[in-house]
Amino acid sequence: MLYAGTTSALPRKEWNKDIRGLSVNSLTENDASIINQFTRREVQCIGSTSGCGCDFPHVILTRGESIGYPEVIVDDPEWEASELVNREALVALLRDSGEKTVELYGVWYGDSAKQVNVREEIPIARILEPDFRFKERGSYTGTL
């Protein structure tokens, strides 16, 4: 799941499987605790073209002697195309928001109470770069 913290609420948009686009939803009772991870007052869930956050570029935590993130190499043209559509739509949504700074947090559904694993400050345009991946339980402060 990808959540965004903003000063003003983003316009809500329901997911429609027949229209390839993002959704923006208010928090439900199940994910309301996610607000504790944000400093901005408005927190909403942003769905990718698949309805959840799964089609945003991401990397999952691996556990061994230390917690880390593996390198991801995408060699599937369809997956790359899907990621590109989602990257561009997300950046457009955030740019159109009028916000100067947004907070983004990626986490598996149901894990909102877990501790943030990594915090990064990025320019929002960084999301467009092919090597960018949202890190599981990663919190991002993005400037526009």
N, C-alpha and C positions, 0 to 999 in steps of 0.2 A: 504494500500500500504506500502511496505517496501522499503526504499531507503538506499543506502550505499554510504558513502563518503570515498574515498581512495586517495592515492597519485598518483597511476597509474590506468588507466582504467582497469576494469575487462573485460575479454573476453566476447563479446556479444554472446548471445544464444537465439534464438527465442523459444517461448513456442510452444510445440507440444502436443496436447491433447492425442495423441496415445503413447507418451513416457512419463512415469512418471518421470519428472525431473524439475529442476528449470530453469527459464529464466533470462537473464540479458539484459536489454534494456537501450538505451540512453534515456535521458529525451525528452519529447515532448513539444510542445509549451504550452500545458495545465498544465504541472507540472514543468515548468522551474523555477518558483519562489521558489521551494523547496531548491535551492542552497543556499538561504539566511540562512538556518538552519545549514549549514555545514562550517567547517573550511578547510576541504580537498578540493582540486581543482577538483577532478573527482567525479561526483555524478551520480549514475545509479539506475535504478529501478530493484529490484529483485522480480521476480514472483515465487510464490510457485507452487506446483503441480497442483493447480487449475487455474493457469495463473495470478491471482492477488496475493495479500498477505494474502488472507483469510485463507489459510491452515497453515500458521505459527501460533504457539501458541500465543494467544493475549487475552487481556481483555479490555473491553470498559469502558470509563468513565461513572460514574453515577452521577447524579446531585440531590442533596438534600440541606441540610443546608451547606454542604461543598462538594467540588469536591473530589471524591475518586474512588477507583477501588475495585470492589467486589472480593471476593474469588471465584475462579473457581474450580469446581469439575467436572472432566470428568468421566462419567460412561458409555461411549460408546466405546467398544473395537475397532470398525472401526475408530472412530475419533482419539483415542489414537494412533493407528497404523499410521494414516495419519500424525499426528503431529510429531511422531517419525521420519518418513521418511523425513519430511521437516526440522526438527531440524538437523538431521545428514547431509543432503545435504547442508544446509546453512553453517554449521560449516566447512564442507569439502571445500566448495567454498572459504570461507574466509581464511582458512589455506593455500589453494593452491595459494592464491593471492600473497604470498610473503610479504605482508604488516605486519608491527609490530603492528600497531594500525589501527582500522577502526571505522568509525562513522556509526551508524544505527539510522534510524528515521522511526517510524511507524505512519501513519496517514491515515484517510479516503481520498479516491480520491476526489479532489476538495478542500480539507482543508489545502493545503500546506502553505497558507498565515497566518493561525492561529498560535498563540503563542505556543511554546513548553510548555507542562504542567509539565514535570518532566525530570530531567537529572540524569543519573546514569553512573558510571564507573564500568565495569564488565570484568572479564576474558571471552573470547569468549566461553570457555568450559561451562560456566554457562548456555548457551542456551540449552545444552543437558540435563539439570536437569529437571525432570518431573514437578516441581513446577514453572519453569520459564515461564513467559508470557510477550510478548511485550505489553507495556502499550500504549493505544491510546494517540497520541501526546507525546510519550516518546522518548527521545533522549539518545542514548547509545554510550559511548566511550568504545570500546572493545579492549582488548589487547590479542595478540596471543602468 
